[in-house]
Each structure stands twice: as C-alpha cells, then as structure tokens.
Amino acid sequence: MSFAERLEGRPHDPRDPDPWLALYLDRSVPIDDEAKAALLLALRSRSRQFLLPLVRPLARLAMILIQVLKVFIPRGMTSSPLLHRLIHWALRTFVAPESNFLILRHFHIGSEVLAFIAANVPGVEIELSPLKPQRLADVEDEMFLRHDLNLFNFVIRLNSQLREKGLEIERVERPNLECITDGPFPLEPFPRRWTNFIDLQTAIEVYTPLYQLLLTDNDFWRASNSLQLDETVGLYVARLLGVPEHLVLVNNKHPLVPLSTLMAGYRLMLHGLSAESLHAMLRERKRAAA
C-alpha cells in the first residue's frame, strides 16, 4: 500500500473530522501526493507526538555544549565519513519508511531544481554535481555535505557569470523542463522493521547536534545558512517563470540575516516543504506544456 493509499482510505466522520485527511485532500499548496502523504504520516505519528517534545530540548542543549567545546578543540572530533556512516546506520535501523522516502527524495528534487535554473539562464554554463541516491547506503557518499556544497557552489558560479557578462535572470517564454521528473524517483524499498518508527522531524532534531559535532564549524554553519537560500532559489525560479506569487510558500527568509543554528531542525522541515512545492510547480508546468 502506498503512502497516499494509507491516507485516502481513512473514513470521514463529520462529527470527528480527521485533520490529517483534510490537509491531504487540500490542494492549495502544490506538492506531490505521495510526498504529501508521507509527510503527513510522519507528522501524525506517535513518535512526533510523544518523542519529539522530549528530544528537542535535549538536542538544543547538546548543540550549545558542542559549540562551547568547538571553541577549544575546533577540529578535534571532525569526520564527515564517520558522520555519514552513522546517519546511514540510524536511517536504516530507526527511521520510519515514509521519513526515509522524503529524505532520499529531497536530494533528487534539489538536483533537478538547480538543473532547471542552469538550463534556463541564457549565456551561462554551470558545472553541476547532481545527487540521485536510490538506496539508503548511498548516503555514506557524504550526501548531506555534498548537498550543501552543491547549493553554495551553484549560487557562486551562477552569479559570478551573471556579473562578468552583465546578464540578468529574466522570464523565459518557453522554459526547458526536460530535467524535471514527472513521476516517482527510482528508490529502493526501505526497511520496515519494528524498530523503524522514528518520524522525520524527531530524526532531524537528533541528527543536527551530531552533524555539528562531527563537521567543522565552517561546514556546519554553511549547512545551517543554506536553509535561508530557499528564498534565493525561489527568486531565481520566480523570475524565470514570471510567477512572483510562488514566494508566498517560502518560509526560510531572509538570506542576508541568518537565524540561530538552534532552529535548524524546524527550518529543515520548512526547507523540505519549500523544495517539494517548487518541484511540484515545475512538474505542473511540464505537464501543461506537454
């Protein structure tokens, strides 16, 4: 049974309406049905209801202590390969299938959105490093770190060429949408053992201090600040398509005023939703053009 089928099959009682079913059926926010269902299943889980309130303050306290530790030993415990091996083990062992689905899907979406921008800005040539994981083990290839590096390198390379050549990002009459996938991504089935119960938001809260501990300060701050590039990427696409109203769905603002890293867990959820909405809008454009 797909994630969408698990929600669609829920009965409706007018005297006790299901809020998650209402959010799933609502179409005001563009998002893939399977991704939306996976997100709502994660949000309505008992893990998020009971475990997240306990984990969140402990995780934020850990981040404060780690930041103090980093002052004295800034590179003493850093190891990106170890971090990604631990993340892979935790995803495989403890995280629920719908949450793993959203995590791997996010890498595909991010790669395709950047490819869309690169393909539709005339006069620039940008080297891309797309991330297309198909199984959880692919995370060990430093996938999370490379995701952040790709985003910042893309913004730097794009704007360097725009400045050098005196160009601007402008509306494209017939955008090239070949890089946007209209359908499911090729993801292998995820573990469904009894231990795979932790929801996406709780997993992110646990993983954030681990990320801070095992990465350098530069890598961690770059990862946190990358969340506020949601608005930057949204502006690029809005200009190309001539749809400034899309920016209503962007919540990580403003890129010039970074927020505290203590909010990184919640902001990662907003980042995922913004990316899904942007990709869904481009997919709808592709369908309309076809």
TIVOFI-123607 format. One record per residue (C-alpha): residue number from 1; residue in one letter; chain; x, y, z. Coordinates in Angstrom, 3 decimals, padded with zeros to 6 digits. Example, Ala and Ser with C-alpha at 12.3 -4.5 7.8 and 13.67 -1.06 7.14 Angstrom:
<atoms>
+-----+------+-------+----------+----------+----------+
|  nr | rest | kette |       xx |       yy |       zz |
+-----+------+-------+----------+----------+----------+
|   1 |    A |     A |  012.300 | -004.500 |  007.800 |
|   2 |    S |     A |  013.670 | -001.060 |  007.140 |
+-----+------+-------+----------+----------+----------+
</atoms>
This chain:
<atoms>
+-----+------+-------+----------+----------+----------+
|  nr | rest | kette |       xx |       yy |       zz |
+-----+------+-------+----------+----------+----------+
|   1 |    M |     A |  000.000 |  000.000 |  000.000 |
|   2 |    S |     A |  001.358 |  003.413 | -000.984 |
|   3 |    F |     A |  001.580 |  006.302 |  001.485 |
|   4 |    A |     A | -001.257 |  008.067 | -000.333 |
|   5 |    E |     A | -003.498 |  004.995 | -000.136 |
|   6 |    R |     A | -002.966 |  004.808 |  003.617 |
|   7 |    L |     A | -004.448 |  008.298 |  003.993 |
|   8 |    E |     A | -007.076 |  008.137 |  001.266 |
|   9 |    G |     A | -008.602 |  005.044 |  002.845 |
|  10 |    R |     A | -009.294 |  006.738 |  006.166 |
|  11 |    P |     A | -013.029 |  007.151 |  006.933 |
|  12 |    H |     A | -014.560 |  010.603 |  007.346 |
|  13 |    D |     A | -016.717 |  011.254 |  010.400 |
|  14 |    P |     A | -018.364 |  014.727 |  010.169 |
|  15 |    R |     A | -018.598 |  014.843 |  013.971 |
|  16 |    D |     A | -014.897 |  013.996 |  014.372 |
|  17 |    P |     A | -013.085 |  015.001 |  011.135 |
|  18 |    D |     A | -009.507 |  013.832 |  010.684 |
|  19 |    P |     A | -007.233 |  016.931 |  010.404 |
|  20 |    W |     A | -004.552 |  014.945 |  008.554 |
|  21 |    L |     A | -007.056 |  013.769 |  005.959 |
|  22 |    A |     A | -008.179 |  017.385 |  005.492 |
|  23 |    L |     A | -004.603 |  018.526 |  004.894 |
|  24 |    Y |     A | -004.002 |  015.683 |  002.458 |
|  25 |    L |     A | -007.130 |  016.378 |  000.391 |
|  26 |    D |     A | -006.487 |  020.147 |  000.297 |
|  27 |    R |     A | -004.752 |  021.215 | -002.930 |
|  28 |    S |     A | -003.967 |  024.852 | -002.182 |
|  29 |    V |     A | -000.244 |  024.031 | -001.790 |
|  30 |    P |     A |  001.341 |  022.306 | -004.830 |
|  31 |    I |     A |  003.045 |  019.104 | -003.710 |
|  32 |    D |     A |  003.312 |  015.542 | -004.965 |
|  33 |    D |     A |  000.528 |  013.367 | -003.490 |
|  34 |    E |     A |  002.870 |  010.592 | -002.364 |
|  35 |    A |     A |  005.289 |  013.066 | -000.776 |
|  36 |    K |     A |  002.456 |  014.905 |  000.956 |
|  37 |    A |     A |  001.041 |  011.653 |  002.307 |
|  38 |    A |     A |  004.485 |  010.566 |  003.557 |
|  39 |    L |     A |  004.960 |  013.916 |  005.290 |
|  40 |    L |     A |  001.547 |  013.825 |  006.968 |
|  41 |    L |     A |  002.040 |  010.217 |  008.108 |
|  42 |    A |     A |  005.297 |  011.315 |  009.735 |
|  43 |    L |     A |  003.661 |  014.346 |  011.358 |
|  44 |    R |     A |  000.742 |  012.370 |  012.793 |
|  45 |    S |     A |  002.931 |  009.581 |  014.197 |
|  46 |    R |     A |  003.189 |  008.809 |  017.911 |
|  47 |    S |     A |  006.933 |  009.336 |  017.643 |
|  48 |    R |     A |  006.422 |  013.006 |  016.783 |
|  49 |    Q |     A |  003.629 |  013.394 |  019.337 |
|  50 |    F |     A |  005.457 |  011.932 |  022.324 |
|  51 |    L |     A |  009.168 |  011.613 |  021.496 |
|  52 |    L |     A |  009.837 |  014.951 |  019.772 |
|  53 |    P |     A |  008.932 |  017.144 |  022.811 |
|  54 |    L |     A |  011.498 |  015.177 |  024.858 |
|  55 |    V |     A |  014.208 |  015.098 |  022.214 |
|  56 |    R |     A |  014.075 |  018.736 |  021.064 |
|  57 |    P |     A |  015.247 |  020.496 |  024.310 |
|  58 |    L |     A |  017.952 |  017.862 |  024.850 |
|  59 |    A |     A |  019.186 |  018.290 |  021.281 |
|  60 |    R |     A |  019.348 |  022.085 |  021.628 |
|  61 |    L |     A |  021.201 |  021.810 |  024.932 |
|  62 |    A |     A |  023.664 |  019.444 |  023.245 |
|  63 |    M |     A |  024.207 |  021.980 |  020.456 |
|  64 |    I |     A |  025.056 |  024.713 |  022.967 |
|  65 |    L |     A |  027.553 |  022.447 |  024.750 |
|  66 |    I |     A |  029.108 |  021.331 |  021.459 |
|  67 |    Q |     A |  029.511 |  024.955 |  020.366 |
|  68 |    V |     A |  031.434 |  025.676 |  023.575 |
|  69 |    L |     A |  033.539 |  022.538 |  023.021 |
|  70 |    K |     A |  034.344 |  023.661 |  019.471 |
|  71 |    V |     A |  035.915 |  026.839 |  020.837 |
|  72 |    F |     A |  038.663 |  024.778 |  022.492 |
|  73 |    I |     A |  039.013 |  021.910 |  020.009 |
|  74 |    P |     A |  037.626 |  023.220 |  016.684 |
|  75 |    R |     A |  038.813 |  020.228 |  014.642 |
|  76 |    G |     A |  039.433 |  017.640 |  017.301 |
|  77 |    M |     A |  036.450 |  015.384 |  016.584 |
|  78 |    T |     A |  035.562 |  016.136 |  012.956 |
|  79 |    S |     A |  034.965 |  013.324 |  010.468 |
|  80 |    S |     A |  032.470 |  013.667 |  007.643 |
|  81 |    P |     A |  032.803 |  009.988 |  006.565 |
|  82 |    L |     A |  032.050 |  008.820 |  010.125 |
|  83 |    L |     A |  029.086 |  011.207 |  010.327 |
|  84 |    H |     A |  027.534 |  009.819 |  007.150 |
|  85 |    R |     A |  028.128 |  006.200 |  008.199 |
|  86 |    L |     A |  026.327 |  006.928 |  011.486 |
|  87 |    I |     A |  023.468 |  008.647 |  009.645 |
|  88 |    H |     A |  023.089 |  005.686 |  007.291 |
|  89 |    W |     A |  023.025 |  003.246 |  010.211 |
|  90 |    A |     A |  020.433 |  005.338 |  012.063 |
|  91 |    L |     A |  018.208 |  005.758 |  008.997 |
|  92 |    R |     A |  018.338 |  002.031 |  008.270 |
|  93 |    T |     A |  017.767 |  000.990 |  011.876 |
|  94 |    F |     A |  015.380 |  003.510 |  013.457 |
|  95 |    V |     A |  013.746 |  005.863 |  010.936 |
|  96 |    A |     A |  010.285 |  005.139 |  009.513 |
|  97 |    P |     A |  009.895 |  004.299 |  005.783 |
|  98 |    E |     A |  007.914 |  007.446 |  004.959 |
|  99 |    S |     A |  010.633 |  009.609 |  006.509 |
| 100 |    N |     A |  013.435 |  007.808 |  004.653 |
| 101 |    F |     A |  011.404 |  008.252 |  001.469 |
| 102 |    L |     A |  011.261 |  012.035 |  001.968 |
| 103 |    I |     A |  014.962 |  012.273 |  002.814 |
| 104 |    L |     A |  016.222 |  010.483 | -000.314 |
| 105 |    R |     A |  013.612 |  012.188 | -002.479 |
| 106 |    H |     A |  014.893 |  015.584 | -001.348 |
| 107 |    F |     A |  018.305 |  015.046 | -002.976 |
| 108 |    H |     A |  016.659 |  014.301 | -006.334 |
| 109 |    I |     A |  014.435 |  017.376 | -006.087 |
| 110 |    G |     A |  017.307 |  019.692 | -005.157 |
| 111 |    S |     A |  019.413 |  018.450 | -008.075 |
| 112 |    E |     A |  016.576 |  018.884 | -010.561 |
| 113 |    V |     A |  015.675 |  022.416 | -009.424 |
| 114 |    L |     A |  019.291 |  023.580 | -009.811 |
| 115 |    A |     A |  019.481 |  021.879 | -013.221 |
| 116 |    F |     A |  016.311 |  023.706 | -014.272 |
| 117 |    I |     A |  017.775 |  027.108 | -013.367 |
| 118 |    A |     A |  021.071 |  026.322 | -015.102 |
| 119 |    A |     A |  019.248 |  025.235 | -018.267 |
| 120 |    N |     A |  017.112 |  028.374 | -018.468 |
| 121 |    V |     A |  019.541 |  031.232 | -017.885 |
| 122 |    P |     A |  020.947 |  032.103 | -021.338 |
| 123 |    G |     A |  024.648 |  032.821 | -021.566 |
| 124 |    V |     A |  025.839 |  030.874 | -018.530 |
| 125 |    E |     A |  027.441 |  027.451 | -018.273 |
| 126 |    I |     A |  027.440 |  025.907 | -014.816 |
| 127 |    E |     A |  029.079 |  022.650 | -013.804 |
| 128 |    L |     A |  026.570 |  020.572 | -011.842 |
| 129 |    S |     A |  027.064 |  017.617 | -009.492 |
| 130 |    P |     A |  023.589 |  016.042 | -009.285 |
| 131 |    L |     A |  022.784 |  013.781 | -006.335 |
| 132 |    K |     A |  020.451 |  010.897 | -007.228 |
| 133 |    P |     A |  020.571 |  008.321 | -004.393 |
| 134 |    Q |     A |  018.469 |  005.189 | -004.872 |
| 135 |    R |     A |  019.135 |  003.428 | -001.560 |
| 136 |    L |     A |  019.995 |  004.443 |  001.989 |
| 137 |    A |     A |  023.575 |  003.193 |  001.639 |
| 138 |    D |     A |  024.211 |  005.955 | -000.919 |
| 139 |    V |     A |  024.064 |  008.442 |  001.973 |
| 140 |    E |     A |  027.547 |  007.275 |  003.009 |
| 141 |    D |     A |  028.986 |  009.062 | -000.025 |
| 142 |    E |     A |  028.890 |  012.257 |  002.098 |
| 143 |    M |     A |  025.496 |  013.019 |  000.564 |
| 144 |    F |     A |  024.361 |  015.641 |  003.096 |
| 145 |    L |     A |  027.614 |  017.593 |  002.966 |
| 146 |    R |     A |  027.702 |  017.487 | -000.846 |
| 147 |    H |     A |  024.095 |  018.719 | -000.970 |
| 148 |    D |     A |  025.081 |  021.913 |  000.864 |
| 149 |    L |     A |  028.276 |  022.352 | -001.176 |
| 150 |    N |     A |  026.324 |  021.995 | -004.420 |
| 151 |    L |     A |  023.923 |  024.763 | -003.441 |
| 152 |    F |     A |  026.551 |  027.328 | -002.458 |
| 153 |    N |     A |  028.809 |  026.470 | -005.403 |
| 154 |    F |     A |  025.837 |  026.877 | -007.734 |
| 155 |    V |     A |  024.915 |  030.318 | -006.366 |
| 156 |    I |     A |  028.548 |  031.490 | -006.571 |
| 157 |    R |     A |  029.128 |  030.180 | -010.105 |
| 158 |    L |     A |  025.811 |  031.450 | -011.455 |
| 159 |    N |     A |  026.142 |  034.964 | -010.071 |
| 160 |    S |     A |  029.841 |  035.237 | -010.953 |
| 161 |    Q |     A |  028.977 |  034.638 | -014.600 |
| 162 |    L |     A |  025.970 |  036.957 | -014.480 |
| 163 |    R |     A |  028.171 |  039.766 | -013.117 |
| 164 |    E |     A |  031.027 |  039.143 | -015.554 |
| 165 |    K |     A |  028.728 |  039.101 | -018.593 |
| 166 |    G |     A |  026.326 |  041.815 | -017.464 |
| 167 |    L |     A |  023.346 |  039.453 | -017.572 |
| 168 |    E |     A |  020.147 |  039.224 | -015.518 |
| 169 |    I |     A |  017.775 |  036.350 | -014.777 |
| 170 |    E |     A |  014.689 |  037.124 | -016.848 |
| 171 |    R |     A |  011.401 |  035.474 | -017.740 |
| 172 |    V |     A |  011.706 |  032.631 | -020.260 |
| 173 |    E |     A |  008.827 |  032.285 | -022.691 |
| 174 |    R |     A |  009.236 |  028.535 | -023.157 |
| 175 |    P |     A |  011.301 |  027.133 | -020.280 |
| 176 |    N |     A |  013.302 |  023.938 | -020.712 |
| 177 |    L |     A |  011.759 |  021.414 | -018.298 |
| 178 |    E |     A |  013.472 |  018.230 | -019.506 |
| 179 |    C |     A |  015.346 |  017.862 | -016.218 |
| 180 |    I |     A |  012.128 |  017.741 | -014.134 |
| 181 |    T |     A |  010.895 |  014.222 | -013.375 |
| 182 |    D |     A |  007.159 |  013.714 | -013.838 |
| 183 |    G |     A |  006.665 |  010.572 | -011.786 |
| 184 |    P |     A |  008.289 |  008.597 | -008.976 |
| 185 |    F |     A |  012.023 |  008.595 | -008.420 |
| 186 |    P |     A |  013.839 |  005.212 | -008.619 |
| 187 |    L |     A |  014.104 |  004.485 | -004.878 |
| 188 |    E |     A |  014.603 |  001.003 | -003.454 |
| 189 |    P |     A |  012.184 | -000.241 | -000.732 |
| 190 |    F |     A |  013.011 |  000.952 |  002.765 |
| 191 |    P |     A |  013.356 | -001.154 |  005.953 |
| 192 |    R |     A |  010.060 | -001.792 |  007.766 |
| 193 |    R |     A |  011.207 | -003.497 |  010.959 |
| 194 |    W |     A |  009.560 | -002.808 |  014.311 |
| 195 |    T |     A |  012.493 | -000.531 |  015.168 |
| 196 |    N |     A |  011.760 |  001.745 |  012.170 |
| 197 |    F |     A |  009.356 |  004.087 |  013.918 |
| 198 |    I |     A |  011.067 |  007.486 |  014.347 |
| 199 |    D |     A |  009.461 |  010.314 |  012.400 |
| 200 |    L |     A |  011.269 |  012.786 |  010.162 |
| 201 |    Q |     A |  011.260 |  015.806 |  012.484 |
| 202 |    T |     A |  012.496 |  013.859 |  015.517 |
| 203 |    A |     A |  015.226 |  012.255 |  013.401 |
| 204 |    I |     A |  016.347 |  015.702 |  012.206 |
| 205 |    E |     A |  016.489 |  017.031 |  015.775 |
| 206 |    V |     A |  018.677 |  014.079 |  016.828 |
| 207 |    Y |     A |  020.898 |  014.305 |  013.785 |
| 208 |    T |     A |  021.555 |  018.077 |  013.981 |
| 209 |    P |     A |  023.865 |  018.067 |  017.068 |
| 210 |    L |     A |  025.636 |  015.010 |  015.631 |
| 211 |    Y |     A |  026.134 |  016.986 |  012.427 |
| 212 |    Q |     A |  027.543 |  019.884 |  014.466 |
| 213 |    L |     A |  029.887 |  017.615 |  016.420 |
| 214 |    L |     A |  031.424 |  015.717 |  013.504 |
| 215 |    L |     A |  031.716 |  018.528 |  010.959 |
| 216 |    T |     A |  033.970 |  021.555 |  011.025 |
| 217 |    D |     A |  032.465 |  024.858 |  012.116 |
| 218 |    N |     A |  032.557 |  026.081 |  008.510 |
| 219 |    D |     A |  030.684 |  023.011 |  007.240 |
| 220 |    F |     A |  028.046 |  023.189 |  009.968 |
| 221 |    W |     A |  027.370 |  026.924 |  009.667 |
| 222 |    R |     A |  027.250 |  026.604 |  005.900 |
| 223 |    A |     A |  024.670 |  023.835 |  006.219 |
| 224 |    S |     A |  022.549 |  025.916 |  008.588 |
| 225 |    N |     A |  022.752 |  029.074 |  006.491 |
| 226 |    S |     A |  021.949 |  027.153 |  003.299 |
| 227 |    L |     A |  018.355 |  026.858 |  004.548 |
| 228 |    Q |     A |  017.862 |  030.572 |  004.002 |
| 229 |    L |     A |  018.826 |  030.190 |  000.345 |
| 230 |    D |     A |  015.294 |  028.854 | -000.148 |
| 231 |    E |     A |  014.280 |  032.429 | -000.846 |
| 232 |    T |     A |  017.233 |  032.916 | -003.224 |
| 233 |    V |     A |  016.420 |  029.825 | -005.295 |
| 234 |    G |     A |  012.719 |  030.723 | -005.182 |
| 235 |    L |     A |  013.513 |  034.169 | -006.604 |
| 236 |    Y |     A |  015.535 |  032.619 | -009.441 |
| 237 |    V |     A |  012.646 |  030.359 | -010.472 |
| 238 |    A |     A |  010.044 |  033.108 | -009.962 |
| 239 |    R |     A |  011.963 |  035.365 | -012.350 |
| 240 |    L |     A |  012.383 |  032.624 | -014.960 |
| 241 |    L |     A |  008.692 |  031.726 | -014.906 |
| 242 |    G |     A |  007.269 |  035.162 | -014.155 |
| 243 |    V |     A |  005.395 |  033.887 | -011.082 |
| 244 |    P |     A |  006.386 |  036.012 | -008.057 |
| 245 |    E |     A |  003.379 |  034.650 | -006.152 |
| 246 |    H |     A |  005.314 |  031.393 | -005.657 |
| 247 |    L |     A |  007.434 |  033.129 | -002.989 |
| 248 |    V |     A |  004.445 |  033.024 | -000.623 |
| 249 |    L |     A |  005.415 |  029.385 |  000.075 |
| 250 |    V |     A |  009.000 |  030.249 |  001.093 |
| 251 |    N |     A |  009.440 |  030.496 |  004.868 |
| 252 |    N |     A |  013.216 |  030.452 |  005.340 |
| 253 |    K |     A |  013.993 |  034.188 |  004.973 |
| 254 |    H |     A |  015.994 |  036.460 |  004.700 |
| 255 |    P |     A |  019.316 |  035.079 |  003.293 |
| 256 |    L |     A |  021.256 |  038.149 |  004.497 |
| 257 |    V |     A |  020.067 |  037.707 |  008.101 |
| 258 |    P |     A |  020.834 |  034.105 |  009.162 |
| 259 |    L |     A |  018.895 |  032.637 |  012.065 |
| 260 |    S |     A |  020.321 |  030.765 |  015.036 |
| 261 |    T |     A |  021.504 |  027.214 |  014.413 |
| 262 |    L |     A |  019.258 |  026.136 |  017.320 |
| 263 |    M |     A |  016.296 |  026.440 |  014.923 |
| 264 |    A |     A |  017.936 |  024.277 |  012.244 |
| 265 |    G |     A |  015.716 |  021.236 |  012.872 |
| 266 |    Y |     A |  012.423 |  023.059 |  012.361 |
| 267 |    R |     A |  013.810 |  025.073 |  009.469 |
| 268 |    L |     A |  014.900 |  021.878 |  007.740 |
| 269 |    M |     A |  011.244 |  020.824 |  007.712 |
| 270 |    L |     A |  010.287 |  024.146 |  006.104 |
| 271 |    H |     A |  013.145 |  023.740 |  003.629 |
| 272 |    G |     A |  011.856 |  020.313 |  002.589 |
| 273 |    L |     A |  008.321 |  021.635 |  002.108 |
| 274 |    S |     A |  009.526 |  024.611 |  000.036 |
| 275 |    A |     A |  011.598 |  022.331 | -002.195 |
| 276 |    E |     A |  008.677 |  019.937 | -002.696 |
| 277 |    S |     A |  006.323 |  022.816 | -003.585 |
| 278 |    L |     A |  008.789 |  024.310 | -006.046 |
| 279 |    H |     A |  009.380 |  020.963 | -007.753 |
| 280 |    A |     A |  005.628 |  020.293 | -007.933 |
| 281 |    M |     A |  005.064 |  023.676 | -009.576 |
| 282 |    L |     A |  007.718 |  022.913 | -012.203 |
| 283 |    R |     A |  006.194 |  019.469 | -012.770 |
| 284 |    E |     A |  002.788 |  021.053 | -013.373 |
| 285 |    R |     A |  004.373 |  023.447 | -015.856 |
| 286 |    K |     A |  005.892 |  020.474 | -017.657 |
| 287 |    R |     A |  002.522 |  018.715 | -017.834 |
| 288 |    A |     A |  000.833 |  021.852 | -019.110 |
| 289 |    A |     A |  003.484 |  022.324 | -021.793 |
| 290 |    A |     A |  003.030 |  018.713 | -022.919 |
+-----+------+-------+----------+----------+----------+
</atoms>
